[in-house]
Amino acid sequence: MQSPLVTTAWLEAHLDDENLRLVELRGSVLPPTAPPPHYVTDREGYLASHIPNAIFVDWQVDIVEPGSPSNDIASPERFSALMSRLGIGNDHAVVVYDNISSMFAGRMRWAMRYYGHDDVRVLDGGWGLWLAEGRPVSSAVPQYEPTAFVTKEVPELKATADEILDGLASGNMQLIDVRSPAEYAGESSRAKVGGHIPTAINAPWNAMVNEDLTVKSAPEIQEHLADLGIKLDADNTVLYCNSGVSANVGMIAMEIAGAKNLRLYDGSWTEWGNLPETPKATSA
């Protein structure tokens, strides 16, 4: 199985590959205690300096469905139109990166995989490590010829609220909440109601990355998850966060550790916490 990551050295060596498309998704995330919006896009930073040949995607606008309160994934038509406009076809290899622990890049990777494009990987360490290592940068914005991108949905990569309710009823779903302990406990929330989905195990995403924002090694992740009681061989594992973004860091880490059958709850707590009919749990 192909690794979900590439190294900075690998990317520098392949920057001029004609079949490679490089995508940047730079921005920041504000804490839940801050007033919205909690997600900030940094297109200006991209225009000033980025990895050569990188094209920019605003995850909040380009790959979500307009009007979705929980930033749900864009429709097949919208996603296909974006990829085609950017010059990304079904046969291109894609590398994505950001400046915030690969959560935005991970969201882009998941979206592409959900729409049937498996040849997509995340730059381990992202923009920060690239700069720290003194690798080349550019302010030139590349222009690629529009192409055709055909979507093919892979439903086993996504979980819905109804599917989680069914999983809670049957007891056959392993739920992982990658948010902070305070959000898990219900002490802070981006939704109307705080807390977590009942039975969910709290595994904050930031415990799965190193100080330089590279993902920890497989043995480190395996030991960490085992300590939390998380099973890598579970048949039905669903990860969630606030809007289906930072959960992708956990998903990438778990893939590296050898986990299978991982799904993302797209609506995550922003949806679950605002639905009156969903059960919520809190903890001290």
N, C-alpha and C positions, 0 to 999 in steps of 0.2 A: 504493500500500500504506500502511495506517495505521501511524503511528509507534508503537513499543512504549512510548513515554514521553509523559507530560503534564508541564507545568511547574507550579510552585507557583501562579503567577498564574492559570493556566487553572483549576486546581482550586478556588481561592478564589472565582472567578467562577461556578462551577457547583455549589457546595456544596449548594444547595437544590433542585437538579434532582430531580424526583420519580423519574425513571428511572435515577438514579445510585445505585450502591451502593459505599461506600468501606470498604476492609478494611485493618486494621492487623495486621502480624506483627512485633512488636517482640521483640528478644532480643539474644543475644551468642554469639560463637563463641570457644572457648578453643583455644589452640595444641595441636598433636598431642602435644607433650611433657607436657602437663598430664594429670592423671588424668581418666578419663571421669566424668560425661558431658561431652562437648565442646560441646554445644549447650544454651543456657540461654534459657528463655522469660521474658519480662518482662510478665506479665499485670498485675502490681501497678502498673507504670509506666503502662500503658494506663488502668487504673481511676483513677489520679490525674489524668491529663491526656492528651488526644489530640485529633486534628483533629475538629471537630464532625461528627457523624453517622457516625463510623467505628465499625465492628463489629470485634471481635477474633477472630483465628484463631490457634491454636497449631499451627504447621506440624508439629511433632514428634508431635502427638497427633491432630489433626483431619484432616490430609490425607495421612497415611501409613497403611499397613496394619499393624494391631497385630501385634506379634511379629516384624516384619521386621527382621533384623539390620542391613540396609543402608538402612533408612528408605524402602523402596519405596513408590510411589504407592498411595493407598488404592484399594480395589476400586470399581467403578462404583456399586455399591449404597451403599457407605459415603460416597462423595463426593457422590452425589445427595442422600442424606439430610441431609448437612451443609448443602449449599447451600439445600435446601428449608427447613430449620430456621432458617437465617439470613435467609430472605426474599429470596434471590437466585434469580431466574428466568432462563430462557433469553433473555428479551428485555431484561434489564437491562444497562446499561453499567456496567463495574466498573473501579475504580481501586484499586490495592494499593500499600501503602508499608510501609517498616520504618525502622530506625535504623542499618542496617549494610550500606551500599553496595548496597542493593536485592537482596541475595542471597536472603533469605527471601521478599520480595515477588516476586522473579523466579521463585522456585520455585512460588509460588501462581499466577502468571500462566501458567507452563508447564503446571501441572496442569489449569487451566481450559481452556487451549487443547487439551490432550490429550483432554479430555472434550467437545470440540466447541464451546466458547464462545470465539469470537474477539474479542469486544468487551471486552477487558481490557487495561489499560495500567498502567504503573508510574509512580509519582510520582518524577520526576527529582530527586535530592538528598534525598528522603525527609524523615523527621521532623526531622533536624538542620537542614536548610536551611529548613524551615517555621518552626522556632523562631527561627533566626538572623534571619529576615526579619520577625519580629514578627507573624506571621499568627495568626488566632484559634484558640483552643484551648477544650476543654470537658472536663468530667468526667462529663457525662450519657451514659448508655449507651442508645443507641437500641434500640427494639423494633419490628421489622417483622413484618407478618403472614406466617406460613409460606406458601410457594408451592411450585410444582412445578418441579423442575430435572431435565430429561431428559438423560442422558449419551449421547454418541455418540463412541466412541473414534476417535482419529486416529493409527493405528499408526506413520505415517511420522515422527512427532515423537519417538519413543522407540527406543532401541537396547538390545538385550540382550547378555549375554555371548556367547551362541552366535552372534549376528549379527556381533559384533566378531571372533570367531575366524574366521568365514567371510571377513570383510573382510581380515583379516591373510593368509589363505591366497590370496585372489584379488588382493590388492594394490590394490584399488579404493576404499579407505576412507582419508580424511584424519582422523587422530585428533589432538585438541587437549586437552592437560592443563593446566588453569588453576590448578593448585596452586602452592605456593611452589617455588623451585628446590631447596630442601633436601628436600622431599617427593618431587619428581620424581627427584632423584638417589638416593633411598633412604636418606638420612641421618636422616629421621624419618618416622613413618608412624602412621596410625590403624588400620591393618590388621596382621595377623600378619607379613606380609612387606612390605618397603618397595620402592620403585622406581616404574616406570611401565610402561604397556603398550608393547610394542615398536612402533617407528615413530612414536610420539606426539611431537608438537611441544609444548614447554613454552611456554605463553603465560599467565603469571600474571594473574589477573583484576584485581589492583590496579593494573596498568599501564594499564588501560583506563578508569579513572575519575580525576576531578580531586580536588583537596584537599577541596572541599566535597561530595564523593561524587556529583556529577553525572557522567554519562557523557561521555567526550570526544567531540569533533566527528567527523563522518564522515571528513574528510581526515586527521585525526590518527590515527584508528584504522586507516585504510587504509595509511598509511605504516608504522605500527608492525607490522601484520600482514605486510606485504610484506617488511619487514626480517627477519622470522622465517621467511619462506618459506611462509606460509599463503596458500592460494588462496581467494579469495572466490567464485569461480565453480565450485568443485569440486562434483561431482554427489552426493557422499556424505560429509558431514562430521559427525563425532560428537565432542561435547564431554563431558568428565568432570572430576570433582573428587574429593571424598571420599564424599559421600552425595547427589550430584545437586543441590546447593544453589548454591555459588558459581559453578558452571559456567554458571548462568543469567545471571550478570553478563556473562560472555564471549559468551553467545548474544545477549543484547540489544545489546551493542556491535557484534557482527558483523552483526546485522540492520541497525543504523543505517549501517554501512559498505557495505551492499548485498549481503550474502551471502544465498544461498538454500540450501535443502536441508539445514538444520541439524537435528541430532537430539541428544537428551540421553541419555547412558548412565545410566539411573536408579540402578542399583546402585553405579556408579562404583568408586573404588578400595577402598572398604570391602568390596564384594563380590569384586572381581577379586583383590585382595591376599590374601583368605582362601580362595580356591578353589585347591586343590592342582594342578589340571590346567591352569591358565592360565599362559602364558609371562609372565615378568617381566624387565624390563631395568633396569639401574642405570647411573649415570654419575658420574664424578668431579666 
